Structures are given as structure tokens and as C-alpha cells.
Amino acid sequence: MEHILIKVYGSISNASPELFAAALAMIEEQDENAVELDGTFFTISFEGIYFMMDEFIDAIKPHLTKECSGRIDYIDVDEWNLTRFWIEGGLITQNTVDLNHVMDHSGH
């Protein structure tokens, strides 16, 4: 059984087929079923031992439009932190917090 070290979950509204194709190209060798596009609603749900998050963000960024919005959470169980990538108006911002304090920073 594989020890899960990385979890990536999230969604983007108003995503294009090109964004989906870029995401799929980044992840298909690890788990091609981890990304989906339903109309214009993109989702990612990945669990594994390694995920190239910076490269993933770089791959989808050129395909974000001003209409895109959403968030993607990168959870590093080994480092015990969560990095949230907020997507709004074609821009991406990020914030990293300790998992022990994630509710203080969740935006809820």
C-alpha cells in the first residue's frame, strides 16, 4: 500500500478545454483520472507520494481567463501544511498555513 504524502483537491469554474488539456498533460502519467472537465467546471482530486505543483500551476496559468474562479489546495502531509491557490480574474494567489491552524485561514 502506498503511503499518501500529497493531496491535491480543487475546482475552477469557467475553465476551457485548453486548461483541461494542459492539466491532463501534466498529470496523465501519475493518474489521468485525477482531473475532469464537466462543461466548463474543472476539478482535480489527486493523492499520491509526489506532485509537481509549481509545474502544474505554470501549465494551467496561460489558460486562465478573467472569467475563471476557484481554488486548489495542495496538502503536504509530511510537512503538515496546506497551500491554497486562489484563482480569480485570471490571477493566482497563494497562502500556506500549518494544518493545525487551517480553519483559521480557510476563508470560511
Summary of the structure (lengths in Angstrom):
residues: 108
radius of gyration: 13.5
end to end distance: 34.2
largest distance: 41.6
contacts: 293
relative contact order: 0.22
helix: 33%
strand: 41%
